[in-house]
C-alpha cells in the first residue's frame, strides 16, 4: 500500500492518504499532550505501544462483533485503517470515579460507581471539549438519533468486553474515551485508538496508575507504565 499526502496531524497521530480512496495510514507519534494541549512533552516509545495495543484490542473487539477501522498493521508505528468521517464526539465510559468526574461531582477518586456512566463531549479544543447531552447533539447536528443509539450500544458492549479482558491481566479499567467514525456508506465503526493515552488503567492489586495520568500529574516513570501495559496485553 503506497503512502500518499498527509491528510491530518493531531496531537498523537498523523494520517496519510493511500492509493486506495477507502483506506488511510495512521502513524503514531511519541508526542504527549494533556489538558487540551496546554501541557506538552514526549513519552519515548509511546507511539509503538499505542499502535500495537490498539490494533490488538481492535481485532479482539471485531471478533466479538464490534466493527472497527482496523485493516492491517504495517509496522511498529503505522497501521492501515478504513477511511472514516469522524463523528465529532468524544464518548467517555466511566466505571470508577476518577479525574474530572471526581472534581466535578466531589466523589473521591477510586470510588466504584453504582452503574456505568456514559458521557459525550463535543470535539473542539478551542472550546475545551464541552460536555453535551443527546439534545445538544441532535440540535447541533453532530449525529442523528439512530447514530447516537448505535454509538451508545457499542460503547457499553466495548466496556463489558474490555473490563473482562483487562481483569484477566490484573488491570482495572477505570474509564476510557472512544471515538467513532462513519464509512463512505454511513456505517458507524469504532475508530481512533484504545491505549494508555485514552484509558485509565490501574493495577488491580496496588492501584498503581499505568496510563497517561502519570504524565498529566508529573508522577514519573511514564514510559515504564506504558511498557508494563504493553507487556501485560501481549503476554497475559
N, C-alpha and C positions, 0 to 999 in steps of 0.2 A: 504494500500500500504506500503510495507516494505522498509525502507531506507537502502541502502547498502553503498558501499565505496564512499568516497568523490572523485569526478572526477576533480574538479576545485575550486580554490578560487581566486576571483577577489577582487577589491578594495571595492566593496559594497555587494557582494553576495558570497555564497558558493553553489556549485551544487553537488548533490548526485545521484548516480545510484539507481535504484529500481529493484524489481524482474520482471519488465516488460521492455524489452530492448528498447521499443519505448517511455518510459516515464522517466522523471527525477524529482527530488525535488529540488527546488530553495529555499534557506534560506537567508533572507535579514538581513544584519548587520547594526549596528549603526555607523560603521566606516565611516569617511568622508575624502575625498581627493580632491585636486584641483591642477591645473597646472601640469597634468600628474604625480600626486603622490608626487610632491615636497612639498606640504602643506598637513599635516595630522592632524586629530582630531577626535572628536566624537560628534555626534548630537543625543542626547538621544531621543529615540522613532522613529528615522528616518526609521529604518527597517520596523516597523509596518505601518507607513504612506505610504511608497513606495510600500510595498507589497499590501496593501488593495486598494490603489488608482489605482495602475497598473491593478490589477485584475478587478476592476470596469470598468475602461476605455477600457480594452481589450474586455470585454464582450459586451460593448456598440458598439465597432467597429465591432465585429463579427456579431452583429445583422444588421449592415449596409453593410455586405459583404466583410469585410477585414479579411482574415484568420490570426489567431494568434496562439501562442504556448500555450495559457491558456487551462488547463484541469480542475483543481479543487483547490479551496482554502482549505488548510489543517489546518491552524492555523493563528494567527495574523502575523507570520513571515515566514511561509512556504507555498509554492504552488506547486502543481503537474503540470508539463508542458510537452509538446511534446518534445522529444529529437530532436535537430537540429544540423546541422553543420553550425556555424555562418559564414555568408559572411563577409570577413574581411574589411568591410567598415562602417564608421560612416556616416549616412545620416542626413544632417542638413537642416532644413527648416527655413527660416527667413522671418518674416512679418514686423518687425520693426528693425531699426538699433540698435545694442547693442553689447557689449563685443568685441571680437576680430574683428568682422566685422567693427565696428566703428573705431577701432585703425588702421586696415589695410588701410581703404579707407578714413579716415578722415571725416567720416559722423557723425554728432552729435548723441549721443545716444538718442533714443526716436523718431528719425525721421521716419515717416511712409515710407515704401518703395513703389515705384511706381508699382512694381509687386513682387510676391513671388520669393525668391531666394532659389535655391537648390544647396547644396554643398556636395561633398564627401570627406572624409578623410580616408586614409589608417590606419587601426587599428594597431598601433605599438608604444607603449610608448617610446621605446628607440629612435625611430626616431622623436618623438614628434607629432605623428598622422598627417603626412603631407597631405595637400590638394592634391587631384588628380582629373583629369577630366576623361571623358569617354575613351579617347585614352589611358591614363595611365592604367586604369582598364582593358581594353581589352588586351593591350600589355603585362601586367604582369600576366594576367590570374586570376585576383581576382574574376571576374564574366564574364558571357557571355553577348553578346549584348541583348539577349532576357531577361536575368535576370536583367540587368540594366534598361531596359524599364519597366519591371514589378515592380521593386522597385520604380522607378520614379513615375509611375502611382499610386501605393499605397500611397506613401509619400504625394503627393498633395491631394489625397482623404482624407487621415487621417487629414491633416491640415485643410481642409474645415470642417470636422466633429468636430474636437476639438475646432476650433475657435468658432463655434456656441454653443457648449456645455459650454465652459468657459465664453462666453459673457453672458449667461443666469445666471451665478452665480457671475457676477460682476468682472470678471478677463479677462485681455487682454493676449493672448498668443503671446509673443514677438518672440520667436524662440524655437526650440527644436531639440533634437537628437534622431534618431531612429536606431535600428539595426534589421537586417533581418537574417533569417536562412533558411536552406534547410532541409526538412524532408528526410527520407530514400529513398523516390521515386522522390526526386528532386524538390518537390513543395516549392516555396518561401512563407514564412509566417513571420509575424511580431513577433519579439522575444524581449528579454531584458526587458525594463520597460518604463513606462510613469509616471513621478513623478517630484517633485521639484528638484531632482538630475539632471534630463535630460531636463527639460524645464525651460524657463524664464517666470515666471508669475508675472504680475503687476496688482495691484488693478486698476480697470477701472477708478475710480474717483480720487484717491490720487496718483496713480502711485507708491505706496509702493511696494517694491520688496518682493515677497512671495516665494522665491526659494533659491537655494544653493549660489547665489551671495552674500547673507548675510554672508555666511561662507567665500567665496573667498575674500571678501572685508572687512572683520572684522567689519561688520555693527552691530553685536549684535542681540539678540532676534531671533536666527536661529530656535530654537525649536518652538517658537511662530508662526513663519511664516509657518512652516510645519504643525503645528496643525491647523492653520487657513485654509490652503488649504484642509486638511482632512475634516474639519467641513463643508466647502462650498460644496465640492464634494458630501458629503453624506446627507447634509440637504438642499442643494439648496439655 
